[in-house]
Amino acid sequence: MAKFIIITGGVVSSLGKGISGASIGKLLQCSGLKVTMVKCDPYINVDAGTMSPYQHGEVFVTQDGAETDLDLGYYERYLGLDMSKANIITSGNVYKAVIEKERRGDYLGGTVQVIPHITNEIKGRLVALSKDTDVVLVEIGGTVGDIESLPFLEAVRQLRYDFGASNVLSIHVTFVPYMPTSNEIKTKPTQHSVNKLREIGIDPNMIICRTQMALDIESKKKIALFCSVPKEAVIEAPDAPSIYDVPESIYQQGVNEQVLMLLGIRARKHDFGKWIEFMKKVRNPQKKVRIAVAGKYTKMKDAYKSISEALFHAGIQTSTRVETDFIDVEEDKLEERLAQADGILVPGGFGYRGLEGKIRAVQYARENKKPFLGICLGMQCAVIETARHLVGLKTADSAEFNPKTKYPVIDIIESQKKVANKGGTMRLGSYDAKLTAGSLAAKCYGTTAIAERHRHRYELNPVYIKQLQKAGLYVTGKSKKSGLSEIVERHDHPFFIGVQFHPEFKSRPETGHPVFNSFIKAALAAKEGK
């Protein structure tokens, strides 16, 4: 049977449980093991789809259309695996499933309770993931002590009871603060956090310590003593230049060997050298380029996490350090900020706020021949900008924001008009598309057949395609199934492309993504005056 590794967090949130878990998963892959990961999120929302980016960061979309926590993006990028709906478990979808079973009479008249019904639903999903894999890494969202996460913690506590201690490993990620006034590292918060975890019935086998300062020997000994783990199981996780430094950092501390020993698994191979070679490329960029990301969630950088990572990955492929300048499109000096960039990216988003600023950013990129990439709403802004300024439809707009517009160049398709609920009803997940041979898009991908992930409800209105093309904005990618427009581009510009989908979700550190790679190459060429 598969083994389980449980990742919990204490003291404060946002410690990097997802990165820690994914890094351990990467080490296990390098040892020849088949792994998968699952995020247990305590919120009552069924999924992350209706949450504001300011609440929860970006919404990551899987191949099968699940709207999830951004941690699944880390899982995919580190492990090179496509996650699915099975890899995210929320309190909302667990309770929903249990209540639906109760309504059908599946519990034979019994009283439905958190234990055993909710915990059994959670365990059942975790066990289902363990088929055809060696290790399942389970990240429990939130912080130990949160009332919302208790059912998940109880469920994973029972896993050790059900399958035995040798098959379930507990790793606790905690915060070890440094007090500059006294020049001391404080271990007490970690001790309290572990005690709280023990109260729930879980004894950690390993403690990953997030810290700004390196842990001295005495601090490690103290944590080991009071938390009842071996000294070598106290792992430093200091702030790193890049999140991709983490696997190497914990590898050098023997985490891989300890995990294999504790779970009673023998490594099938030792192949960490490829990651070390990859990190040499990360650490030694030869060039530099500046990219403006003109959006409206710029106060919350996690709102654009996958875009940031995709730009970083593209930089690795071109030996380039990509400096990302997040620009609020509602600021007064927008054009001045855009002028300092070598390339302009306009990302997606929801709601009217910031739309006109995004259109200004598109116009600036077009008129000043700056390499441009528009994603989702960014692509739609390129359509609106062309319609207003080049076609002559001065009041052209999206029906999403102006239902009474005379020229709805962006409109909702008939099937979406019948949708009542907002959650989980957009065009979501992977769709196949056909690209025009010889187009910029086809050159980026090196093929005319692609599949990309979507998250939107409104589309380019096909009524206006001929007028847009006469103005130089060509549709060069269409959905194979529906014929909906997927890509627009200009041929009178060094690099100008808008995509209705989200290519950033499929970017990987070792390969990048074809669209982002081409965008960074174009920005480098523009900077060098080529």
N, C-alpha and C positions, 0 to 999 in steps of 0.2 A: 504494500500500500504506500501511498504518497506520505511524505512527512510535511508537517506544518511549522512555519515560523511566524510567530505573532509579534507585530511591531506596535508598541504602545508609546505614548508620550506623556511627559509630566512637566509641571511647574508653569510653563506657558505654551501657547499654541504657536504654530508656524516655525517649529524647530527643524523641520526637514525630515519628517518620518518617511515621506514618500521617496525622497532622494536616498535616505539611508537604506530603506528596503530594496529599492531598485539597484543600488550599488552592490548590496549583498547578493541579489539575484544575478547580477552580472558576473560576480566572482564564481558563483555556482555554475553558471553557464560555461565559464572558462575551464571549469573542472569536468565538463562533459555531461552535466546534468540538465534535464529538461525541467524548466520552471515556469510558473505563472504567478500573477499577483492579483489581489482583489482589495478594493477599498471599501471599508465599512464606514459610512457617513451617518452620524446620528441625527441629522436634521429630519424634520417631518415631511418636508417636500418630497414628492415621489421621485423627482430628479432635479438636476440643477438648472433645467431649461428656463424657468421663469424668474431666476434670481438676477439681481442687479450685479454687474461686475464689481461694484464697490463693496458688495457684501461678501463675494466668494471668489473673486478673480474671474478669469475667463471660463467659459463653458467649453469643455473639450468634447468633440463628437467622434464616436467610434465608427467603424466600417458599417455596422448594422444599425446605426442611427441613434444610439444612446447618447443623451446629453448628460455629461458627467463632470465630476470634479477634475480640476487641472492635473491632479496627481496621476491620472491615467495617461496623460501626455508624457510624464517622466517615465512611467513603466514602458511605454512603447519606444521611446527614444533610447533608453538604456538597453533594453532587452531585444529590440528589433522585432517585437511581436505586435500583432494587431489585437487590441483588446476588444471586448464585446459587452453587451448588456449584462452578461454573467459576471463581469469583473467589477461591477459596482453594486453595492448593497446599501440601501438607505433605510432608515427607520420608516419612512413614508411608504416605500414599496413593500417592505416586510409586513407592516400592519395592514396595508391594503390587501395583500394576498391572504393573510390570516382571516380578515373580516369577510372577504369573498368566500372563503371556505366555510366559515361559520354560517353565512347566509344560505349556502347550498346544503347545509346539514351534514358536512363532512365530519364533524366532531361528535356525532351521535348523541346530541343532547347534553354533552358535557359542558362544564363551565370553562370558558376560554380565558386563559391567564397568560401573563408574561412568561412564567415558567410553568409548564414546559412548552407551550404552543409557540410563543414568539421565539424563544431560544432554539427550539427544534427547527423552525423555519430557517433561521440563520445558519444553523449547523448543516442542515440539508443542502443549502446552497454552497457552502464551503466544501462539503464532501463531494458534491457533484463536480466541482472544479478539479478535484484531485485525480480524476480519471485520466489515464494516459500521460501522467506527469510525475516527476520525482519529488518536487518540492512546491508547495503552495505558500507564498508569502502573503500574510494577511495584515493589512494596515488598518488599525482602529483610529478613526478620526477623532479630533478633539483632544481633551486632556483628561488624564485619570482624575476622578473626582467629579467630573461633569455628570449630572443626573441623566442626561440624554444618552450617554454611551454605556450605561450600566447593563442593558440587555446584551449588547455585543460582548462586553467583557465577561459576563456570566456564560455566554455561549462558548467563548474560546477557553474559559476555565474548564468547562465540561469536556472539551475536546481532549484534554490531557487525561481526564478521568475515563473517557470512552476508549481512547486508543493507546494510552500508556505514556509515561514521561519521556521515553526514548524516541517518541514520534512527534512530540510537540515541544518546540523551543520558544522561549519568551525572551524578546529583546526590548529593553526599555530605553527610549531616547529622552534625555533630560537636559536641563540647562544648569550650567555651573557658572555663576556670575563672578566677575572680577570687580573688586572694590578698589578703585584707584586711590581713594583717600587714605586707606590703610595698607595699600599694596598687598591685598590678600585675595586668594581664591576661596570662595565660600562653597562648601560641600553640603551645608545643611538643607538647602532646598531639594537637592537630590535625595538625601536621606528621607525627608518627609514624603517625597513623591513615591519612593519605593515602599515606604510603610503604608501609604494609601493603597498601592497596588496589592500589597500583601493582605490588607483588610478584605479585599475582594476575593482573595484566594489564589492569587497568581504570584509566584516567586520568579523574578527575572533570572535568566541564566547569563545575561550579558547586559552591560549598561554602556550606551553610547553617549558621551558627554559633549554637548555643544558648548563651546567656550571661545572667548576671544583671546585667551592666553593659553599657552601650553600648560598642561597639568604637571606639577612637580611630583616627585615620588611620594612625598608625604600625603598629598591630596589623593593620589590613587590608592594608597594604602588605607586611608580613612574611608573612602567610598567602598572599597572592597570589604573592609571589616564590618561597617555598619549596614551594608546592603547584602552581605553574605554571598559574595561572588569572588572567584579567584582574581588576584591582582591583574593578571593578563586579560581578564574579561572586562576590564574597565578601559574603554576605547575612547581616545581623544578624537573629537570632530571639530577642529578649529575652523574659523572662517577661512574659506579658500578662494583663490583668484577666480576659479570656475567650478561649477557644480560637477564637471567631469573629472576634477581632481580627486573627488571623494573615493571612487573605487580603489585607486592606487594608494591613497592614504590609509584606508582600512586594511588593504591587502598587506601593506608593510607592517601592520600591527598584528598580523596573524589571524585576522577574523575568519578567513576562509577555512583554515585548518581547524580552528576551534568549533565552527559551525558543523563541519563534517564529522568531527570527533563526537560532539554532543548528540548528533542525530544518528551516529553509527553508520555513516555512508562513506564509501571508498571513492576517491576521485577516479574518473575514467580517463582523464587526460589533464595536462597542465598547459594551458594556452593563454596565459595572461600577457604574453609578450606582444600580441597584436594590439592590445589596449595601450600598452606603454608606447609603442610606435605611433599610435594614433595621437597620444598626448604630446609627443614631440612636435607634431604638426600644430597642435593647439597652442603650444607655448612659443612657437617661433614664426609669427607672421612676418612677411617681408614687406608688405604694403599696408596702406591705411586708406579707408574710405568713410565718408560721413553720410548717413542715411537719415532723412527726416521722416518720422512716422507722425503724420498729421491726423490726429484723432481727438476724441473728447473724453476718454477715460484716463488721461495721462497722469492724474494724481494717484492712480492705482496701477502700477506697472504690471502686476499680475493679470490685469485685464487683457494684456497683449503678450502673455507669456510665450505662447507657441510662435508668434511672429518674431519675438526677440530671439528665440532659440533658432528659428529657421534662418534668420539673418546671420547669426553666429555660425551656424553650420555651413552656410554658403561661403562665409569668410574662410573657414578651414579649408574648403575645397580649392580656394584661390590664393591660399597663403596670405590672407588679408585680415587685418584687425578692423572689424566693422564697429564704428562709433555710432550708436543709435541716439538720435536727438528726438525725444518725445515732445511734440509741439501741440499745445491746446489750440484747436482751430478757431476758438472764440476769442483769442487774444488779438489785440489791436495791431501788433507788428508782425502779423503772420508772414507776409511776403518777405520781410527782412530776414526772418528766421529761415525761410525756405531757400533764400538766396545763398545761404552758407552751406547748403547740402549738395552732395554729389548725385543724389538720387532721392526721389520722393515716393513714399508709400502711403496710400490712403486705405486704412483698414475698414472692417465692417463695423456695425453698430445698430442700435435700435432707437427709434424715437427721432423726432424732428430736430431736437437741439443739436447744433453743430453742423447740420446739413449744409447750410450756405457757406460755412467756412471750408468744408471739405470740397465743395464745388470750386471755391476760390483756389484751393490748393491744386486741383486738377487743371484749372485754367492756367495757373502759373507754370506748371510742369509742361503743358502743351506749348504755350507761347514762348517759353524760354528754353525749350528743347532739353529739359532735364529728364533723365531716365525716370519712367513712371510705372508703378505697379499699383493697381487698384484691386482690392479684395472685397467681394460680396457687395456691401453698400458702396464701397469705394469704386467698384466697377459701375454701379448704377449712377453714381455721381458723374462719372465720365460720360455716360449716355446723356444725362440731363445737361451737362455743360456744353456738349456738342450741339444738342438740340436748341439750346438757348442762343448760343453765340455764333454758330456756323450754319445751322439750318434756318434760323430766323424765327423759331417758335419761342418768343421771348418769355412766355409764361409757362413753358414746359416744366413738368414736375412729376413726382411720384405720387400715385394715388394713395400710397400708404400714408403720406403726410398731408396731402391736399386732395381729398376725394372729389372735389368739384373742379379740378383743373381742366382746362379746355384741351390740353395736350398731355394726356397720361402716358408719357414715354416709358414709364415703369408702372406696371399694373398687376393686379392679382388675377391668377388664372381661375377658370370656372370652378374647378374642383375645390379650390381653397375657399371660395365664397360660401360654401356650405358648412365650413368648419365653425363650431361653436366654442369649444374649449381651446385655450391657448397652449396648454402644456402638451408637448410631444406631438404636435400636429403640423409642424412645418415640413418642408421638403428636407429630410434628414438622412444622413448616411451617404454611402457610396453610390454614385451613378456613373454609367459609362457614357463617354462622349466621343464624337468623331471630329477630327480637326481637318481644316483645309490644307491640302498638300502645298508645300512651299511657303506657308504662312510663318510669321514670327513664332506663333504658338507651336507649330510643328517642329520648327528648328530648335526651340527650347527643349522639347520633349524627345526629339529624335524619333518620333513616331506619329502616326495620325490616329491612334486608338489609345485612349486614356480612361482612367477611372479615378474620380476625386470625390471628396466628402463635402456635403452641403449642409447649410443651416439657414434657411430663409423661406419667406412666404411669397414675396413679390418677384416678378420677372420682367425682363425687357419685353415691351409690347411689340409683337411682330409687325403691327400695322406701320411702324415707323422705320423699319429696317432699311428700306430703299432710300429714304431721305437721309438717314444717318450715313449710309455708304457713299452717297453722292457728296457728303460733307467730309469724307475721308475716314470715317469710323466704320471698320468692317467687322462683321460677325464671322469669326473664323473657327468657332467651335460650337457644336450643337449636341444636345442630348440625343443619344441613339434611340431611346424609347419614345420620348415625347416631342423631340424637335425643338425644345426650348433652347434659347441662346445661352451658351456657357462662357464664351470668350469674345471680347472685342479688342481690336488693336488698330493702330494707325501706322501707315507706311510712309508718311512724310515726316517721320520723327525718328531719332536714334534708337529709342526703345520706349514704347508706349503700349501697355497691355493691361486689360482689366479682366478679371476672372470672377464668375458668379459663385464659385466654390471657395473652399478654404484649403489651399495647398499647404499651408503651414502645419496642418495636422499630420501630414505624411512625411515631413522632413525628418531625416535621421542624421546623427552626428558624423557617421563615417561616410555618408554619401551626399548629404544635403538634399535639396529638392530641385528638379530641373528649372522651374520658373525662378526660384530665388537665386540659384547659381547664375543663371543668365542675367538676372537683374543686377547682381553685384558686379559681374563682368562688364556690363554696360556702364555702370557707375564708375568703375575704374577707368574705362576708356574715356568717359566724359571728363574725368579729372585730369587725365594725361593729355587731353586735347586731341584724341584720335577720332 
